[in-house]
């Protein structure tokens, strides 16, 4: 049996992450041998976010393990503290952004189906991300730039 510990996991920080989105990631689901769910542990320093405001076409869940976070949702912003769990439904009504507005680091566990293909929509920047399953096929584009006729380029 494989296992991971959410309280002692080691975080990877991507030096390419811009300010405001510099957080640590531990793929605890993968470490425990999971294939059906994407279970990711994030460490958020003060003032940092997990990712931009977005929604996907699968349910996503958030569990606050330590500290407190603010979550932007379509109806505004709500504060969550240690032990609280929320579900972001599939589609636009599940849009969210997780931010640490406190003075101490926060740890959150996020999970959803790990299935691909996957699509995420970023309303603030009017972008769509598509992850078909092969890294070389991944694409993020602005909706305004991406509209072509279905038959464009076909023979």
C-alpha positions in Angstrom: 0.0 0.0 0.0 1.3 3.4 -1.0 0.7 6.4 1.2 1.3 10.2 1.6 1.1 12.4 4.6 -0.6 15.8 4.1 1.1 17.2 7.3 4.7 16.3 6.4 4.6 16.4 2.5 7.4 18.3 0.8 6.3 21.1 -1.4 7.7 22.0 -4.8 7.7 25.7 -5.7 7.9 26.7 -9.4 10.2 29.6 -9.9 8.3 30.5 -13.0 5.1 31.3 -11.0 4.4 35.0 -11.1 4.0 37.1 -7.9 0.6 36.5 -6.4 0.6 32.9 -7.5 3.7 31.6 -5.9 2.6 28.6 -3.9 4.0 25.2 -3.1 2.5 22.0 -4.5 2.7 18.4 -3.3 1.0 15.8 -5.5 -0.2 13.6 -2.6 -2.7 11.7 -4.6 -0.1 10.5 -7.1 2.3 9.8 -4.2 -0.4 7.5 -2.6 -0.9 5.7 -5.9 -4.1 7.4 -7.0 -5.1 7.5 -10.7 -8.8 8.3 -10.6 -8.6 11.5 -8.6 -6.3 14.5 -8.7 -5.5 15.2 -5.1 -3.1 18.1 -4.6 -1.8 19.8 -1.5 -1.0 23.5 -1.7 1.0 25.7 0.7 0.1 29.3 0.3 2.3 32.0 1.7 0.6 35.2 2.8 -0.8 37.1 -0.2 -0.5 34.2 -2.7 -3.2 32.4 -4.7 -3.4 28.8 -5.9 -4.4 29.9 -9.5 -6.4 32.5 -11.3 -10.2 32.7 -11.0 -11.5 29.8 -13.1 -14.0 27.0 -13.5 -13.8 23.5 -14.9 -16.3 21.0 -16.1 -15.8 18.6 -13.2 -16.6 19.0 -9.5 -13.7 20.4 -7.5 -13.3 20.2 -3.7 -11.3 22.3 -1.3 -10.4 21.4 2.3 -8.5 23.9 4.5 -6.0 22.0 6.6 -4.2 24.9 8.2 -4.6 28.6 8.4 -7.4 30.5 6.7 -8.1 31.4 3.1 -10.5 33.7 1.1 -12.3 32.1 -1.7 -13.7 34.2 -4.6 -16.9 32.6 -6.0 -19.5 34.1 -8.4 -21.4 35.6 -5.5 -18.5 37.4 -4.0 -15.7 36.4 -1.5 -16.0 34.1 1.5 -13.5 33.3 4.3 -12.8 29.6 5.1 -10.8 28.4 8.1 -9.1 25.2 9.2 -11.3 22.2 8.9 -13.8 23.7 6.4 -14.6 21.8 3.2 -16.4 23.2 0.2 -17.5 21.8 -3.2 -17.2 23.9 -6.4 -19.8 22.5 -8.9 -19.0 21.8 -12.5 -19.3 24.8 -14.9 -19.6 28.6 -14.4 -21.4 28.4 -11.1 -18.4 26.6 -9.6 -15.9 29.4 -10.5 -13.4 30.1 -7.8 -10.0 31.5 -6.7 -8.3 30.6 -3.5 -6.1 33.4 -1.8 -4.3 33.5 1.5 -5.1 37.0 2.8 -3.7 36.2 6.3 -0.2 36.7 7.8 0.7 33.0 8.2 1.0 30.3 5.6 -2.1 28.3 4.8 -2.4 24.7 3.6 -5.3 23.5 1.5 -6.1 20.2 -0.1 -7.8 20.3 -3.5 -9.3 17.3 -5.3 -11.3 16.5 -8.4 -11.5 13.9 -11.1 -8.1 13.5 -12.6 -9.6 12.8 -16.0 -8.4 14.1 -19.3 -9.5 15.6 -21.6 -10.0 18.6 -19.3 -11.2 22.2 -20.0 -10.8 25.2 -17.7 -12.3 28.7 -18.4 -10.7 31.8 -17.0 -13.5 34.5 -17.0 -11.3 37.5 -15.9 -8.9 37.1 -18.9 -11.4 35.4 -21.2 -9.1 32.4 -21.8 -9.8 28.7 -22.2 -7.3 26.0 -21.4 -7.6 22.6 -23.0 -5.7 19.6 -21.8 -6.4 16.6 -24.2 -4.0 14.2 -22.5 -0.8 14.6 -24.3 1.4 17.5 -23.1 2.3 18.6 -26.6 -1.4 19.1 -27.4 -2.2 21.3 -24.4 -3.4 24.8 -25.3 -4.5 28.0 -23.6 -6.1 30.7 -25.8 -8.2 33.8 -25.6 -11.7 33.1 -26.8 -11.7 36.2 -28.9 -8.6 35.0 -30.8 -9.7 31.3 -31.1 -12.9 31.5 -33.0 -12.7 29.8 -36.4 -15.3 28.1 -38.5 -15.7 24.4 -37.8 -14.8 23.7 -41.5 -11.9 26.1 -41.6 -8.8 24.3 -43.1 -10.6 21.1 -43.8 -10.6 19.4 -47.2 
